[in-house]
Amino acid sequence: MTQKAMDIPTQLAARIDKLALEAPSLPVLSEAEQATLKAEIKTLLKAQNAQIVAHFYVDEALQSLAEETGGLVADSLEMANFGAQSDADTIVVCGVRFMGETAKMLSPEKTILMPDIEATCSLDLGCPADEFAEFCAEHPDYTVVVYANTSAEVKAIADWVVTSGNALQIVTHLKEQGQKIIWAPDRHLGDWIEKETGIEMLRWQGHCIVHDEFKTFELKQLKEQHPNAKVLVHPESPAEVVELADVVGSTKVLINAVKTMDDQEFIVATDLGIFYKMQQLAPNKTLLVAPTTDREAACKSCAHCPWMAMNGLQNLLSCLKDKTGEILVDEAIRLKALGSLDKMLEFSRNAGLVKK
């Protein structure tokens, strides 16, 4: 039976929930206001030789702006690869803090900005570097594999960094080499990888506050109401939800499923920010949000990260104007983390998962 690494202390879990509830909401902008802000941002991007990389989960206005200005909309793996290969002097990362840190670690000579530097991630918060380092020290003969959704300090402890887009392939590679693995921090993604590869890992017990809230009972009900719909699930979701899926995979895998499958209706169990790209590529298909229930059992369609929602046109403009939200990483930490990040990118490029 798989050993579990460490459950997140109740106090830490409560703090994560509190921070999520306290994440500020941005004002709703009219189309005219959005157009004005976009025009100003485009001027600044050109003047500063800057590019935007935006995650699939941020607001669609940011995704469309990234596309319009020669930037990129992608998952965290492609975001990291794009930033490392870009000729821009400044990279604006629309996403959460670990993405900005990764960009800075791979491109220390570039200015890395974020619309809101406080936009974080429950997986990152749930894996404190000091506690994780203590656990790893207790198992010195294990290879340490950490998900990209972690701090620079945690990446500096790791032997490998992975994303949901390459975790399965990298863990399979390590298994073939006979290595024993410590996995952190997402328990559900770790569970899925174990089942897919047959490997046993020592697992940290973190979770994504969005994906952890997808519910089996409500999903079954929705499937009954839409019997022809295919269910698409991100593997950060609980195992019982994954079992109901027709397709399981990273954001890129799920988007490709909507684009290429002949089916016309899909139930999507990941952050609803992904709908922008899905509907862009398959405008005639019907997309349904998989049901969630929050801690208060008050919501059945709350599938949106409160920290991703902190990225907006207004604070994007401010960060370019005033150079606020600049990401800095301690050089000693950066150098320690760089080996695991470089291995991830080299493996992914050689495996055809990202562009060389």
C-alpha positions in Angstrom: 0.0 0.0 0.0 1.3 3.5 -0.8 2.7 5.4 2.1 1.4 8.9 2.5 3.9 11.7 3.2 2.2 14.2 5.4 -1.3 15.5 5.7 -1.5 19.3 5.7 -2.0 20.5 9.2 -5.5 21.8 10.0 -4.2 25.2 10.8 -2.4 25.5 7.4 -5.5 24.3 5.5 -7.6 26.9 7.3 -5.1 29.6 6.4 -5.3 28.6 2.7 -9.1 28.7 2.8 -9.0 32.1 4.4 -6.6 33.5 1.8 -8.7 32.2 -1.0 -11.8 33.9 0.5 -9.9 37.1 0.9 -8.6 37.2 -2.7 -9.8 40.6 -4.1 -12.4 40.7 -6.8 -11.7 42.9 -9.8 -14.3 45.3 -11.2 -16.3 44.3 -14.3 -15.3 46.4 -17.2 -17.4 47.5 -20.2 -16.3 46.7 -23.7 -15.3 50.3 -24.2 -13.2 50.3 -21.0 -11.5 47.0 -22.1 -10.7 48.4 -25.5 -9.2 51.6 -24.0 -7.0 49.6 -21.6 -5.9 47.2 -24.3 -4.8 50.0 -26.5 -2.7 51.5 -23.8 -1.2 48.2 -22.9 -0.3 47.4 -26.5 1.6 50.7 -26.8 3.6 49.9 -23.6 4.3 46.4 -24.7 5.8 47.6 -27.9 7.8 50.4 -26.3 9.3 48.1 -23.6 9.9 45.1 -25.9 7.6 43.1 -23.6 5.4 40.0 -24.2 2.5 38.5 -22.3 2.3 34.9 -21.3 -1.2 34.0 -20.0 -2.5 30.8 -18.5 -5.7 29.2 -19.8 -7.3 30.0 -16.4 -7.1 33.8 -16.5 -9.7 36.2 -17.8 -10.5 35.9 -21.5 -9.6 39.6 -22.0 -6.0 38.8 -21.0 -5.9 35.7 -23.1 -7.1 37.5 -26.2 -4.6 40.4 -25.5 -1.7 37.9 -25.3 -2.7 36.4 -28.7 -3.2 39.9 -30.3 0.3 41.0 -29.3 2.5 38.0 -30.2 2.5 36.5 -26.7 1.2 33.1 -25.7 -1.8 31.5 -24.1 -0.8 28.1 -22.7 -0.4 25.7 -19.8 2.4 26.2 -17.3 4.8 24.0 -19.3 4.5 25.9 -22.5 4.6 29.2 -20.6 7.9 28.3 -19.1 9.4 27.2 -22.4 8.1 30.3 -24.2 9.6 32.7 -21.7 12.9 31.0 -21.8 13.1 31.2 -25.6 11.6 34.7 -26.0 13.7 37.6 -27.3 11.6 40.0 -25.2 13.3 42.1 -22.5 10.2 41.9 -20.3 7.8 39.0 -19.8 4.4 39.7 -18.2 3.1 36.6 -16.6 -0.7 36.5 -16.3 -1.2 33.6 -13.9 -0.1 32.8 -10.3 3.2 33.5 -8.5 4.9 30.1 -9.1 4.6 30.8 -12.9 6.3 34.1 -12.5 9.1 32.6 -10.4 9.6 29.9 -13.0 10.0 32.5 -15.7 12.5 34.4 -13.6 14.6 31.3 -12.8 14.8 30.4 -16.5 15.4 33.9 -17.7 17.3 35.8 -14.9 18.4 38.6 -17.3 14.8 39.5 -18.1 12.3 41.6 -16.2 9.4 39.4 -15.1 6.3 41.3 -14.1 2.9 40.1 -12.8 -0.4 42.0 -12.7 -0.7 41.1 -9.0 2.3 39.6 -7.2 0.0 38.3 -4.5 -1.8 35.9 -6.8 -0.7 32.5 -5.4 -1.8 28.9 -5.5 -3.2 26.5 -2.8 -0.8 23.8 -3.8 2.2 26.2 -3.3 0.8 27.4 0.0 0.2 23.8 1.1 3.8 22.7 0.7 6.1 24.8 2.9 9.7 24.5 1.9 11.1 23.9 5.4 8.6 21.1 6.2 9.1 19.5 2.8 12.9 19.6 3.2 12.7 17.8 6.5 10.6 15.0 4.9 12.9 14.6 2.0 15.9 14.4 4.4 14.3 11.4 6.1 14.3 9.6 2.7 17.7 10.4 1.1 17.6 7.5 -1.3 14.5 8.8 -3.0 14.3 10.9 -6.2 12.3 14.1 -5.4 9.7 15.0 -8.0 7.7 18.2 -7.5 4.8 19.7 -9.4 5.4 23.1 -11.0 2.7 24.5 -8.6 5.4 25.0 -5.9 7.6 27.8 -4.7 11.2 28.4 -5.9 12.4 27.1 -2.6 10.6 23.8 -3.0 11.9 23.5 -6.6 15.4 24.0 -5.2 15.0 20.8 -3.1 13.7 18.8 -6.1 15.5 16.5 -8.5 12.8 17.0 -11.1 10.0 19.5 -11.7 7.0 18.3 -13.7 3.7 19.8 -15.0 0.4 18.0 -15.6 1.5 18.0 -19.3 4.6 15.9 -18.7 4.3 14.3 -15.3 3.2 10.9 -16.6 6.0 10.6 -19.1 8.7 11.8 -16.6 7.5 9.5 -13.8 7.4 6.6 -16.3 10.9 7.4 -17.3 12.1 7.4 -13.7 10.2 4.1 -13.0 12.1 2.5 -15.9 15.3 3.5 -14.3 14.2 1.8 -11.0 14.1 5.0 -9.0 12.0 5.4 -5.9 10.0 8.7 -5.8 8.9 11.3 -3.4 6.0 13.2 -5.0 4.7 16.6 -4.0 2.4 18.4 -3.6 -0.9 17.4 -5.3 -2.3 14.2 -3.8 -4.9 13.6 -6.6 -2.5 14.0 -9.4 -0.1 11.7 -7.6 -2.8 9.2 -7.1 -3.6 9.3 -10.9 0.0 8.9 -11.8 0.4 5.9 -9.5 -2.6 4.2 -11.1 -1.4 4.9 -14.6 2.2 3.9 -14.1 1.9 1.2 -11.4 4.6 2.9 -9.4 4.3 3.6 -5.7 5.4 7.0 -4.4 5.7 8.7 -1.1 3.1 11.5 -1.5 2.7 14.9 0.0 -1.0 15.5 0.7 -1.7 18.9 -0.9 -4.6 19.7 -3.1 -6.0 22.4 -5.5 -8.9 24.2 -3.9 -10.7 24.3 -7.3 -10.3 20.7 -8.5 -10.7 19.2 -5.0 -14.3 20.5 -5.0 -15.6 18.6 -8.0 -18.3 16.2 -6.7 -19.2 12.8 -7.9 -22.9 12.8 -7.0 -23.6 16.1 -8.8 -21.5 15.0 -11.8 -23.5 11.8 -12.1 -26.7 13.9 -12.0 -25.4 16.2 -14.8 -24.4 13.2 -16.9 -28.0 11.8 -16.6 -29.3 15.2 -17.8 -26.8 15.2 -20.7 -26.3 11.5 -21.6 -24.4 12.3 -24.8 -21.9 14.6 -23.2 -18.3 13.5 -22.8 -16.7 14.2 -19.4 -13.3 15.9 -19.4 -11.3 15.8 -16.1 -8.1 17.4 -15.0 -6.1 14.8 -12.9 -5.9 17.3 -9.9 -9.5 16.2 -9.3 -10.5 13.4 -6.8 -10.1 9.8 -7.9 -13.8 9.2 -7.9 -14.3 12.1 -10.3 -11.5 10.9 -12.5 -13.2 7.5 -12.7 -16.2 9.1 -14.4 -14.1 10.8 -17.1 -14.0 10.0 -20.8 -10.7 12.0 -21.1 -8.2 12.7 -18.3 -5.3 15.0 -18.8 -3.7 18.4 -18.7 -5.3 21.6 -19.8 -3.8 21.1 -23.3 -5.1 17.6 -23.5 -8.6 18.7 -22.5 -8.6 21.5 -25.0 -7.4 19.2 -27.8 -10.2 16.7 -26.9 -12.9 19.4 -27.5 -11.3 20.4 -30.7 -10.7 16.9 -32.2 -13.5 14.7 -30.9 -16.7 14.3 -32.9 -18.9 14.7 -29.9 -20.9 18.0 -29.6 -21.3 18.3 -25.8 -18.7 18.2 -23.0 -18.8 18.4 -19.3 -15.5 20.1 -18.2 -14.0 19.4 -14.8 -11.3 22.1 -14.5 -11.1 25.8 -14.1 -13.8 27.5 -16.2 -11.2 30.0 -17.6 -10.4 27.2 -20.1 -13.7 27.7 -21.8 -12.3 30.7 -23.8 -9.8 28.6 -25.7 -12.1 25.7 -26.0 -14.9 27.8 -27.5 -12.4 29.6 -29.7 -11.3 26.3 -31.3 -14.7 24.6 -31.3 -17.3 27.4 -31.4 -20.2 25.2 -32.3 -19.8 22.8 -29.4 -21.6 23.0 -26.0 -19.5 23.2 -22.9 -20.9 22.6 -19.4 -19.1 23.4 -16.1 -18.7 20.3 -13.9 -20.5 20.8 -10.6 -18.6 21.8 -7.5 -19.5 22.5 -3.9 -17.6 25.0 -1.9 -16.7 24.7 1.8 -20.2 26.2 2.7 -22.0 23.8 0.3 -23.3 26.9 -1.3 -22.1 26.7 -4.9 -22.4 24.2 -7.7 -20.4 26.0 -10.4 -17.6 27.8 -8.6 -14.8 26.2 -10.7 -12.6 29.3 -10.9 -9.4 29.9 -9.0 -9.7 33.1 -6.9 -6.0 33.9 -7.4 -6.2 33.5 -11.2 -9.1 35.9 -11.1 -6.8 38.6 -9.5 -5.2 39.1 -13.0 -6.9 41.9 -14.9 -6.4 44.6 -17.6 -6.2 47.4 -15.0 -3.4 45.9 -12.9 -1.7 44.6 -16.0 -1.5 48.2 -17.3 -0.3 49.4 -13.8 2.5 46.8 -13.7 3.8 48.0 -17.1 3.5 51.7 -16.3 5.0 51.6 -12.8 7.0 48.3 -12.9 5.0 47.0 -10.0 4.7 43.3 -9.4 8.3 42.5 -10.4 9.3 38.9 -9.6 12.7 38.5 -8.0 14.3 35.1 -7.0 17.3 34.7 -4.7 20.2 33.7 -6.9 21.3 30.8 -4.7 17.8 29.4 -4.8 17.5 30.0 -8.5 20.7 28.1 -9.2 19.6 25.2 -7.1 16.2 25.0 -8.8 17.6 25.5 -12.3 18.9 21.9 -12.6 15.4 20.4 -12.1 13.7 22.9 -14.3 16.3 22.4 -17.1 15.9 18.7 -16.9 12.1 19.1 -17.3 12.4 21.3 -20.3 15.0 19.2 -22.0 13.0 16.0 -21.5 9.8 17.8 -22.8 11.5 19.1 -25.9 13.1 15.8 -26.7 9.7 14.1 -26.2 8.0 16.5 -28.5 5.8 18.0 -25.7 7.0 21.5 -26.4 8.8 23.3 -29.2 12.6 23.1 -29.4 
